Amino acid sequence: MRKLLNTLYMTNEDLYLGRDRENIVVKKDDKVIKRFPVHILEGIVCFNYVGVSPGVMKLTSDNNISITFLTPNGRFCGKFIGMTNGNVLLRRTQYRLSDNEEQSVKIANQCIKAKIINSRKLFLRVLRDHGEKVNQTQVNFTVKYLKNQLENIDNNTSLDSLRGIEGDAARQYFQAFDELILYQKEDFKFVMRSRRPPLNKVNAILSYLYSILTYEVQAALESVGLDSYVGFYHTDRPGRASLALDMVEELRAFMVDRFVITLINRKQVNSKDFEEKENGAVLLNDKGRQKVLELWQKRKHSEITHPFIKERMPIGLIPYVQAQLLSRYIRNDIEEYPPFLT
C-alpha cells in the first residue's frame, strides 16, 4: 500500500521554491518562510508564475515527486515528472487497448456507469436525510432518469453512444444539483454548469477542485506506470491527460461534488471567499483557495472501506488504488476493471 504523504500547494502568487540540501524551502522576497523535508512530500502544485529553482527540480526528480504548474485560477499549464515510471510492456498494452474501440468501450462503460451510480446516490441521500427540504418531484425524477441511463449503458457497444448517454445524464444531474444545496441558498444559487469561465460560486469551487482531482489522479496513474495521456473514453489531444479524465469521471461525485455540497451546507465557505471579474467570471480569492485546500487535505485523511478491496483506507488513496486496479486489468490479472462505487 502506498503511504499517503502530503501535497504541497503553493497558492500565494509571490512565493518561490528553492532547495537547501534535502529540504524544499518556500521563499518570499528571498526570505525563507517555510521548510519541508523532501521525504514527506508526494507532489507539489504551484498556482503562481514565480517558479521553482533547478535544484528543486533535481531533488524532486530524484525522489519521484511531480511538480504541477497551474494558473492562479486553476487552469493547467504544465507538469514536471522527471524520469518515466513503470515498464514499457504495461504501456504498450495500454496503447493497444486504447486503439481498439471494443476494448475501450469495456473500460469506458465501467467508468461512466460508476459516475452515474455515484451521482444518483447523492440524490438518494438527500431524499433520505432531508426529504422535507427539497423538491421531491424533481429529485425523484432525477433519480429515475439516472437509473434509466444506467440501463442504457448495459446495452452500449460504442463510445459515441456512451458519450450521448453520459451527456444526457450530466445535464439532468446539474439541472437538479441546486436541490443538494440546503443552506446559503441565496449566495450559492446553482442554475447550470459553467466552466470557462465559471459564472457562479458553486461552479467556481467545482472547477477548482476538479483541476486538483485531475492532478492527483494523473499522479496516481503515472506512479503505477500508466500513461495518463492515453485514455479510453476521452479522445487524444495534445496536452490532455485523457486517462486521468476518464478516471475522474467515476470519482467526481464522491470526491468533489459531495465535498463541495458539504462546504456550503456546513457554511465552511461563504460569499467573502469569492471575487467577480469584469467578464462575469466568479473565482475563489486567495483566502478562499487556501481555505478550500486546507479542508480538502483534511478530508483526504478521512477513512472509508474500499468497496472492492474491502480495506480501510484514507480517501486520498482512492486514486492510487483505482490506478493499481486499472493496471491489473490491463495486465490481464483481473477479468474486468472495477470502478470506484460509493
N, C-alpha and C positions, 0 to 999 in steps of 0.2 A: 504493500500500500504506500502510495506516495504521501510523504509528510506534508501537511498543509502549512505552508510558510506564508510570509506576508508579501503583499504587493505594495510597492512604494508609489503613491500617486503625487505627482508634482502639479498642484493646481494654481499656485501663485506664479504670475507671469514674469516675475523679477528674479526667480531663483535659478541657480546654475549648479550642476553636479560635477564634483571633482573627486579625485582619488587621493587617499592617504594610506599607503600600504594596502592592507586587506579590508579597508573601510571605504564606503562611499559617503562623501561629505556633501551636505547641502550648503550652498553659499549664497549670500546676498550682499552685493557691493563688496566682494572679496572678503567678506567676513563669514566664518563658519558658524552656522546656527544650529545644525543637527548633524549627527554622525550615525551611520548604520553599518554594522559588520556585514560583509557580503554574504556570509553563510546563513543569515536569517531571511534573505530575500529570495523570491522566486521570479519576480518580474518588476519592471519599472514602467510607469506610464507617465508621460510628460504632456501636460496641457499648456504648453508655452512654446515660445520661439527662441528662448535663450540658449538652450542646448546642454550638451554634456562634453566632457573632455575626452580626448583619445585614450587617456589612462583608464577612464571608467569603461569605455567600450572594450578595451582589452581585458579588464578584470571581469566584466560580465560575460564576455565570450568564453573565457577560461572556466567560468563557473556555471555555464549553461543557463544564463539569465537573459531574458529578452528585454529589449527596450522598445517601447511603442511610442510614437510621436503623434499627438492629436492637436488640433487647434484648440484654443481656449473654450470653444463651444462644443467640442467633442467630435469633430469630423476627422476621420483617419487621414494621416499624412504619410506615414511610412513606419517600417519596423526593422530593427536590427536584431538578428537572432544568432549571429556567429556561425559556427560550423553546423551543418545539417545533421539532425539526429536520425536514428533509425537505419534500417538496412534497405538496400536497393530492391530486394525481392518483394518486400511488402508494398513499396511504392509502385513497382511495375505492375503488380496485381491490381492495385487501386486504379491505375490508369486504364488497364484493360476493362475492368468493370464499368468505369465511367464512360468508356466508348461504346458500351453495349447497353442499349436502351432497356431491354428486358431486365437485365441485372440492375440497372439504375432505378427502374420503377419499383423493384422489390424493396430497396432501401428507402427510397423517397416516400413510398406508401407508408412505411413504418413511422418515419419522422412526422409526416403530416397528420397521420392518424393520432399519434401521441399529442400533437399540438391541439387538435380539436377536442380530444378527450380531456386534456388538462384545462383547456379554456372552458369547456362545458361545466367542469367541476366547480369553477369559481361561481357560476350562477346557481348551481345546486346548493352550494354552501351558503350563499346569501339568502336563498329561499328558506333554508333550514334554520339559520341563526337570526335573520332579520326580515322574515317574510312580511311583517306588518309595515315595514318602512319602504318597500319597493313596489313598483308597478308589476304586480304578479302576472298580469296578462302578457306584458312584453317579455318578462323574464322567462315565463313558461314557453312562450313561442320560440324564444332563442334556444332554450334547452332542447326542444323538439326539433328545431331546424338543424342544429348541430348534430343531433343523433342521426337524422336522415343523411347528412353529408358523410358520416362515418360509414353508413351502409353503402353509399356510392363508392367509397374508397375500396371496400371489399371486392367490388367488381371492376376496379380500374386496371387498365393494362397499358396506359400511355402517359407520358409526362405532361403533354399538352392538356389532356383531360383532367389530370391531377391538379394542374395549376388553376384550371377553372373551378374545380371543387374547393380548393384552398382559398381562392379569391372570394368566392361567394360566402364561405364560412367566415372569413375575416371581416367582410363588410357587415354581416349580421352581428357578429361579435362586438364590433366597435359601435354599431348603432345602439346597442343595449348597454354599453360599457358605463354610461353615466349612472345606471341603476346600482352599480357596485360602490359608488361614492355616497356615503351616508351622512357625512359631516362636511362642513365648509363648502356646502353645495354652491353658494353664490360665487365664491372665489375660484372654485375648481370645477366649473361647469364644463362638461365634455360634450361636444356636438359631433365631431368627426375626427378621424385620424389625419393629421397633417405632419409632414416630415421635414421638407426642405423649403421654407423653414417651418418649425413648429409654431402654431398660431395661438396656442393657449398654454396654460401652466401644466396641465396634465401631459400634453404632448411633449412639452419641454423635458419633463422628468423621464418619460418613456424613451425618448430618443437618446437622451444622455446615458441612461442605463443600458439600453440595447447596444450602444457603442462599447461600453465597458464589458458587457457579457460576451460580445463578439470577440474582443481581445482575449478574454480568459479562455474561451472555447478554442480559439486559434492556438494559444499557448499549449493547451492540453493536447490538441491533435499533433502538434509538432513534437511534443515530449514523447509520444509513443511511436514516432517515425512516419506518420502520415503527412501527406502534402495538403495543407489547409486550403490551397488554391484550386484544387481539383475536386469538384463536388459531383453529386448525383442528381440533385433536384435543381439547384441554381446553375445557370449556364456559365460557361467560362468567359471571363472578361479580364483584360489587363488590370492588375491591382486589386481584383476582387477575390476575397477569401471565400470561395464558393462552398467548400466543405464546412467551414465554420458556420456560414449562414444556414446550411442545411441543418446542422445540429442545434443552432439557436432556435429554430422553429419549434422543436419539441420542448425546449427549456424555458421559453419566454414567459409563458403564462404563470408557471410556478416561481421562477427565479426573479422575474422583473415585475410583471403585472400585479401579482399578488402583493409584492413588496411595496409598489407604488400606492396601491389602494390602502395598505396599512399605514404608510407615511401620512396620507391625507386624513384618513379616518381617526387616527390617533393624534392628529394635529402636531405631528413632528416636523412638518413643513407648513409654511403659511405664505401669504402674499408678499411679505417682505423679503423672501428668498429669491425673487424673480425680478427681471428687468425687461422692458419692452423697447425694441429698436424702432427706428423710423420706418422700416419696411413692414412693420406689423409683427415681426418675429418676437416670440416670447422665449427668454432664455433664463436659466439659473444664473444668478450672480455669484461672485466669489464666495460669499458666505454660504449661499445655498448649495453650491457644488461641494464645499468642504463638509457641510452637514450631511448631505446625502451620501457622500463617500464614506464618512465615518460610520454611519448606520449600516451601509452596505457591507463594510468589512466586518462589523459586529455580527450581522446576520449570517455571514458565511461560516461563522464558527458554531452556529446552532446545529444541533444534530437531528438527523432523521434516520429511519431504517430504509435502506435502498430496496426498492421493490423487486429487483431481480437477484442481486447477490445476497440479500437478506442480512446485511451487516449494518450496524450503527456507524454513521459517518457524518462529518461536517457537511453542510450544504455546499460549501466552497469546493468540495471534492467531486461533486456530481459531474462536471465536465470531464474530469480526468477518468472517472470510472466509465463514462459513456465512450470516451475515446478508446479506452482499452477494450471495451466490448466490441466496438466497431472494428478495431484492428484484428480481434479474434475472429470475427465473422469474415473479414477479407482473407484471412489466412485459412479459412475453412475449418476452424476449430469448433465453431458452433453453427447450427443449421440456419438460423436467421438472426438479424440484428435486433436486439431487444431495446427499444427506445425507453426513455425515462417516463414513467407514468406515476402521477401522484396517487 
